[in-house]
């Protein structure tokens, strides 16, 4: 801890030195493509909110993929977005490719970047605070990966495996082929793995009476296996006077897990839980862009997704057995159009609309000793027809200022049929204003005010179960989405080439907070509990270590503090949000040696606050000890990479503490306290990547 404080102090001293007031020398402020209307057009090179990173910037690291390059961007963290968000607009990550967002939701952004070779990247633009012609997707910072126009053909095979102390091996294999020639691109990939998670571990579960006396001591033996096969493909060609890209994905995922609870002392009997789930996902996406004039561009996007899920959970013991089964199919259809107009390099306007249809058809059942137990909303079909129109403008009156203003208006209708027949309509305007001010080189302030609207989780409309702790949750058809008014301020300071220090402060007023409420029949369920508020502060430091005697070393430190408040629906008293973490922190370090031939590093998740869950009859505090991961990488040749990761090096413990009441916790006394701890062993992950 003292070393971290000393290094942070050294960085702050460096900030005070005028000689250090500069951006990365290899990341000169330079032009970017600004979307389909000017994919090959360069913007004003005086833009202060733009940093361009050429391949030479990454040379010391010898990156294999675009993902490796993104990981080296100073002050930038990859966010893959939220594929569970319905519609296309709200699910975006913070990386564009050739100025355009990938037309997929099921294919992870990290995997897309992993499939782009570093040799195929011309440069990466880091856009801070907005730029004319770039849709920032509601974010303050976006990275844009610009691909080369020359011929690049690549064949990659990876043979990887996880190794565990008990001898278990989890194989991972993947293969990819791609060819790019100007605008023409074609690629295909397939990968498969069989492994286990921290669901394979050993530990204990102990129960104490309200006075703190041990009343039950039990051993936990956990086992699980995950398996998947995944194939992707994409083709891009000139068509209809524009650029057409079609991509597809098909995947299967299976998960088996078991929990044996073996009583060692005290009351109670042994119990055995077994769960099995399978899911199949398919997706096809289409994106077409065309320049209607030198200043006007059109982008059309279409997306179709379909998935099936099957689940069975069985719990057995001396008292009998219980079984929960669930089968679900879900789908999504999206059509989106965006028109972008850029009269000059200081001003841009974007407008368009999106229509999306989503459905979830879910059938669940619960039995105890062969007797069917009715559940609230056990069999439900949920449908949503959603439409959104949007308009935004970006204005750069001077190199020091950028103003982005826009509004989205969302109209939706959610209907339910089956155990519950109900329909609701919503209309939500979502205005947004962002101002970026760069008073001096290396200093930037970003201010944002926005009205955000959450989405209802279709899974909350239907019943669910947590077999491991014997908990069944009912579905609730009467839900409202959360609405938040957010104000955010960010200060960013760049120094010593790759050094970055930033501070983020935000405040949100939230209406209709989604939480857990009591339902009829004695079940818990998801519902709205009133209004709340949230305050958040974060600081991040990226410190180059060259001047501190560690050549090509980079230290990253993060700390965050969160304060939330809402009225508990059971007790009527103020408390934190469900699962809110009051404090979070992380430290990582990496160093490149001998021109990137060797590299090593570590990551340390130092926070132990994992949040608290509040239910009608219990309070559950999650627990996880700090974790440490280490890696070493060797590149004997440009076409061969060998990497070894040591995960969970500290063999950390995790679990939870439960305070369980005899009834609703506002009126019923505490029945007992439960402490659960498990440990997953350390593991080695060996990766071998060969390019042909």
Secondary structure, 3 states (H helix, E strand, C coil): CHHHHHHHHHHHHHHCCHHHCCCCCCCCCCCCCCCHHHCCCCCCCCCCCEEEEEHHHHHHHCCCEHHHHHHCCCCCCCCCCCCCCCCCHHHCCCEEECCECCCCCCCCHHHHHHCCEHHHEEEEEEEECCCCCCCCCCCCEEEEEEECCCCEEEEEEEEEEEEECCCCEEEEEEEEEEEEECCEEEEEEEEEEEECCCCCEEEEEEEECCCCCEEEEEEEEEEEEEEEEEEEEEEEEEECCEEEEEEEEEEEEEEEEEEEEEEEEECCCCEEEEEEEEEEEEEEEEEEEEEEECCEEEEEEEEEEEEEEEEEEEEEECCEEEEEEEEEEEEEEEEEEEEEEEEECCEEEEEEEEEEEEEEEEEEEEEECCEECCCCCCEEEEEEEEEEEEEEEEEEEECCEEEEEEEEEEEEEEEEEECCCEEEEEEEEEEEEEEEEEEECCEEEEEEEEEEECCCCHHHHCCEEEHHHCEEECCCCCCCCCEEEEEEEEEEEEECCCEEEEEEEEEEEEECCEEEEECHHHCEEEEECCCEEEEEEEEEEEEECHHHCCCCEEEEEEEEEEEEEEECCCCCCEECCCCCCCEEEEEEEEEEECCCCEEEEEEEECCCEEEEEECCCEEEEEEECCEEEEEEEEEEECCEEEEEEEECCCCCEEEEEEEEECCCCCCCCEEEEEEEEEECCCEEEEEEEEEC
